């Protein structure tokens, strides 16, 4: 994790934090134009001013896809200061987001 501390210092020296937006939606994973939350969150980060443009990814409501993306974003070389998740709010049998650990 020494590299993580060095990377955090480098990120902070330009005054901008790195956000990521994970959109969890079976519908949006098939048709990205159906998602409205990603654009709204991106606009919020832009208006605030201390954030870089967020990285956005859409995944279906699938436990492995959700876990894999979050783990890559938190433990990978290019980690993010903040990860926001949106979608996956249903409670049907196939909706997995509340159970992702």
ZIBEL-V368966 format. One record per pair of residues at least 12 apart in sequence whose ideal C-beta (glycine too) atoms are under 7 Angstrom apart, sorted by the first residue. I is the first residue (numbers start at 0). GAP is how many residues later the second one is. D is the distance in Angstrom with one decimal. If there is no record, write none. Layout:
<<I GAP D> <I GAP D>>
//
This chain:
<<3 75 6.5> <6 72 7.0> <10 70 6.9> <14 35 6.6> <15 34 6.4> <15 35 6.3> <15 36 4.6> <16 33 6.2> <16 34 5.3> <16 35 6.9> <16 64 4.2> <16 65 6.6> <17 34 5.3> <17 62 4.8> <17 63 5.2> <18 26 5.5> <18 32 5.2> <18 35 4.2> <18 61 6.2> <18 62 6.7> <18 63 4.7> <18 65 6.7> <19 34 6.0> <19 35 4.7> <19 53 5.2> <19 60 4.2> <19 63 4.9> <20 17 5.7> <20 20 5.2> <20 33 5.0> <20 35 4.5> <20 63 5.1> <20 65 6.8> <21 35 5.7> <21 37 6.8> <21 47 5.7> <21 48 6.8> <21 61 6.3> <21 63 4.7> <22 12 5.4> <22 14 6.3> <22 15 5.3> <22 33 6.7> <22 35 4.4> <22 63 5.5> <22 64 5.2> <23 35 5.9> <23 37 5.6> <23 42 6.0> <23 61 6.1> <23 63 4.1> <23 64 3.5> <23 73 5.4> <24 33 6.5> <24 36 6.8> <24 62 4.1> <24 63 6.9> <25 34 4.9> <25 35 5.2> <27 30 5.0> <27 59 6.9> <28 29 5.2> <28 30 6.1> <28 31 4.2> <31 26 5.8> <34 23 6.5> <36 49 4.3> <36 50 6.7> <37 18 5.0> <40 13 6.9> <40 43 6.0> <40 45 6.7> <41 12 5.6> <41 14 6.8> <56 12 5.9> <60 27 5.1> <60 33 6.7> <60 34 5.6> <60 35 5.4> <60 36 6.1> <61 34 6.5> <62 33 4.7> <62 36 6.8> <62 37 5.5> <65 31 6.6> <65 34 4.8> <66 33 5.9> <69 13 6.3>>
//
